[in-house]
Structure formats: C-alpha cells, structure tokens
Amino acid sequence: MKKAVKKASFWMRRKSHLPVILIGSLVVLLLFFNEETSIRLNVEYQNEINDLRREIKLNKDSADYYRARRQSIENGASDLEEVAREQFHMQRPSEDVYLVKE
C-alpha cells in the first residue's frame, strides 16, 4: 500500500501543472465568453467612451466659438450688422441683395 501512495504522490508532483492549466484555461474562457465580463464588451464600451469624449470635445469647441461670437455681437455694432446681413439676408433700403448658392 505504501508503494502505491508513493507512486501516486510522485505522479501528482510531476503532473501538478495540469490543474493550474485547467483552472487558467477556465478563467480565460469565462473572460472571453461570459457576457457580463467579456473582454469584447469591454473593448466595445471603451470605444464608445472614446467616441463620446471626442463628441464632447467637439461640442465644447462649438460652444466656445458661439459664446465668443455672442460676446462680439453684444460688444460691437459692426459684428451685429455683419451677422444680420450674412445670416438673415437683411439689407438697407437702397441696396440690392444677390444670393449665390454653392
């Protein structure tokens, strides 16, 4: 009996890497195929976060531009006249306006 236990003990020491490999493989499979912790989902979420950050930056830049434009219109009459003529196609009574479409 002692000899069989020694043999089994020796075999387990030599093959002790098998449980580690099996458990490691199981963890990797769970990471890839479990829907809640999937690496694929994490990559998709990170891409979505990056897209939203770019959109926020773009909108922040637009907001800054329009804020500065509003300030310049409030502070200067020439800017107000420029906006009225270009965007709203306003004219003086003695002028003719020609619209050029691109």
Summary of the structure (lengths in Angstrom):
residues: 102
radius of gyration: 35.5
end to end distance: 96.6
largest distance: 117.7
contacts: 178
relative contact order: 0.04
helix: 77%
strand: 0%
